[in-house]
Amino acid sequence: MPESVPPDEELSRPAPLGVPDKLTPGPARARPARVSEALSFAFDDKRSLLVGGLWLLVPIVGWLAISGWTSEAQHRLLNAHPDPLPRLRLRDFAHYARRGGAAAFVELLGFGVFWAVAVGLFALFNASLLAAGLVAGSVVVPLAVLCAGLAVAFTLLGMVTVVYDAMLTRAELTERLAESVELGEAWREARPMRRKTFATYLVFAPLTVALGFLGSLLCGVGILPALVAIKLTGAHLRFQLYEERLARGGKPLPSRPPLALPSERHLVQVLSIGSAERKR
């Protein structure tokens, strides 16, 4: 017969807030990453999406706070935390903003490099097509140049996307900028999963466009919660890809276990004091 627990003692036990007594990383997944699972994770707490949209109205610092929040979600997912997506609370705003610098910088750097390469390739291909058409005087040569240009663009943009994914994963887990921008380490980590990562982002990219379009239809202001949902979906996809890489024998990144947030420390302290008073 299991030992019964008195009702008053059971009520005095702290709620499952903050960090559990024992946290161990969950088993690395062997199954492939799924965009539908990441999207479901992002919309699990719709209230936080709305709050996050309001946070984005704060210039610069709001984006840092959302980046810190997604980093915390990455840590909790990796360590099999019972509450992998903490609810956004104003008490935690400064805490998240201090932690989101590395991830926000890598994110801006990745977008800048991607679009710089894309625009450069577009201009180069237009010039090449024009030159080939003027010189050859037929359609065959421009078509050949177009096919070759698309292949080069697909390869280069794919490499940028794969390295960006590895760098952002490093930024979210280590939360240190120096380790996040190490291109050599990022490429060594991304190379075994390059095809899988690029294929995943090929599915994820149209989804971001669709979410942004649907959000903009809500009087324009819906774009802000949509951006938060896109960030959360991307963070969960990176977690899935990272777990798959570990399952294939990849080297784990140095990451700390998740800490209790300021709002959670306050609640745990109150519950602990109540428990001590009852025991007296």
N, C-alpha and C positions, 0 to 999 in steps of 0.2 A: 504493500500500500504506500503510495507516495505521501510524503509528509505534508500536512496541510499548513497553509500560511494564514495567520490571522488577518482579517480584513484591514485593520489599521496599519499593520506592517506592510501589507501589499500596497496600500495607497501611498505610503511614505516613500516607496521606492522611486528613484529618479526616473523621469521619462527618458526614452531613447533619443536624447539630444546630444549634440556635439560629437565627440569621438568615443566609440565604445572602449571598454577596458582592454580588449585585445583586437588588434587589426592585423590581418595577414593578407598579402596580395592574393587575389583570386586566381584560379587556374587560367593559364593562357588558352585562348580559344583556338580551335583548329578549323572551325567553320569560317567561310568567307564573310567579309563585311557586307552588310545590307543597309542600303539607304533608307528603306522603310523603317527599320528598327531605330535608326538615328533620328528620323523625323518624328516617330512616336515619342521618343525621349524628349525632344525639344518641346512638344506640345503637352507634356505631362502636367506641367504647372502653368496654366494660361495666365494666372494672376501675375506671376513673375515676369511673363512676357510683357504685360502691360506696364508693370513697374519699371522694367528694363527700358522700355520705350521712353518713359519719362526721364530716366537717368541719361539717356542719350541727348536730351535737350541741354544738358550741362556741357559746354564746350570742352573738348579734350579730356577732361577728368571723367566725364561720363563714359566715354569709350574705354578709358583705362579701367574703370570699375567693372564694366561688363567683361573685359578681357580677364581681369582677375577672378571674376565669378566663374568663367568657363575653365580657367586653370584649376580652381578648387574642385569643379566637377570632374575634371580629368583625374586628379589625385584620388577622389573618392571612388570613382569607377575602378581605378586600378587596384585599390585596396579593398574592394568589395564592401564598401561602406553601406550600412542599411538605409541611409538617406543620401543617395548619390547626387541629387540636385537640391541644394539648400534653397529655401525660399528667400527671395530678395527682401532684405530689411534695411531701412535707412541707417540703423546702427552699424551695419557692416560696410557702408559705402566707402569710408576712408580706408578700411582694411583691404578691400578689393582693389581700390585705386593704387595703393602702394605695391600690390603684387602683380598688376597687369602691365607694367612697363615693357618688359621683355617681349611678351606675346604681341602687344599692340605695335611695337616697333617692327618686329619681324613681319607682321601682317601688312603693314604699310609698305615695307620694303618689297615684299613679295608681289603685291599689286602693282607697285611702280615698275619693277623689273619686267613683270609679265606684259604690261601694256606697252612699255617702251620697246620690248622685243617684237610684240605684235604689230605696232605701228611702223617700226623700222622695216620689218619683213614685207608689210603691205606696200610701202613706198618702193622698196627694192623690186618687188614682183611686178608692179605696174610699169616701172621703168624698163625692166627686162622684157616684158610682153610688148611694149611699144617698140623697143629696139629690134626685137626679133621679127615683129610684123613688118617693120620698114625694110629690114635687110632681106628677109626671105621672100616677101611678097606672096606668101601662101598661108594657109591656116595650120598646116601640119607643125611647123616649127613653133609658133606661139602656143599651141596645145601641148607640145612636149615640154616647153618651158614652164607652162602652167602646172602640169602634173609634177614636174621635178620640184617646183617651188612649193607646192602644197605638201609634198613629202618632207621637204626640209623644214617647213613651218610646223608641221605636225610633230616632227622629231624634237625640234628646239623647244617648242612650247610644252611638249610633254616632259622634257628634262627639267624645265623651270618649275612646272607644277609638282613634280616628284620631289625635287630638292626643297621647294617651299613647304610641302607637307612635312618633310623630315625636320626642317628647321623650326617650324611652328610647334611640332610635337615636343621638340627639345625645349623650346621656350616655355611651353605650358607646364612641363614636368619639372624642369630644373629651376625655372624662374630666374635664370641668370643670363644676361645678354651675351657675355663673352662666350659661353658655351653654345649659345643658340646660333651664332653666326659663323661657326666653324664649318666652312663649306666642305672640306675634306671629310670630316666626320659625318656630316649630314649625307653626303653622297654615298659613303660606305654603308650607312644604315638604310638608305633608300634603295640602293641598287638591287638587292634581292627581291624587293617587292615593287619594282618600278612599273611593270606591266599591270599588276593588280591595282596599284595606286592610281595610275592614269585612267584605267577603265572605270574605277569608282568615281573619279572626278568628272569623267565624261557624263555620268548619270547625274551627279550632284550639280553640275553647272546649269543645266536647263531647269532644275528644281529651284535654284536660287533666283533665276529670272522669273519663274512663275510666281514664287512667293512675293518677290518685290512688286510684280505687276498687280497681284491680288491686293497687296497691302496699299498700293497707291490708289486703288479704286475706292478705298474707304476715306474719301475726302482728303486724300494725301497723307493724313497723319498715321494711317495704318502702316506706312512704310517703316516706321520706327520699331514697333513690335515685330514686324517681318524681319528686320535686320537682326534683332536679337534671336529670333528663331533660326535664322540662317547660321549665326555664329554657334548656337548650341548644336545644330545638326552637324556642322562641320567638326566641332569638337568631339562629338560622339563617333563620327566616322574615323577620325584620327585615332581615337582610342581603340576602335575595332581593328584598324590596320596595324596598330602597334601590338596589340594582343596576338594577332595572326603572325606578325614577324617574330615575336617571342616564341610562339608555338613551333616555328620553323628553326629554332635554335639561335635566334638573334640575341645580341648582347643587351641586357636591360640598361636603361638610363638611370643615372643617379638621381633619385627623387625622394623627397621627404614624405613621411606619412601625413595625412590631413590633420590639421589642428582644429580645435574648437573655435568657432567664430565668436566675435565679441557678443553678439546677441545670444548665442548658445552658452557661453561661459556665464553670463548673467543668470540665465534660467537654471543651469545646473547648480550654481552656487545657492540659489534660493531653495531649490529642492533638497540639496544636501544639508542645509541648515535645518530645514523642517524635519528631515529624517533623524538628525542628531538629537533634536529636542524631543522627539517621540521616544527615542531609546532611553532618554533620561527618566 
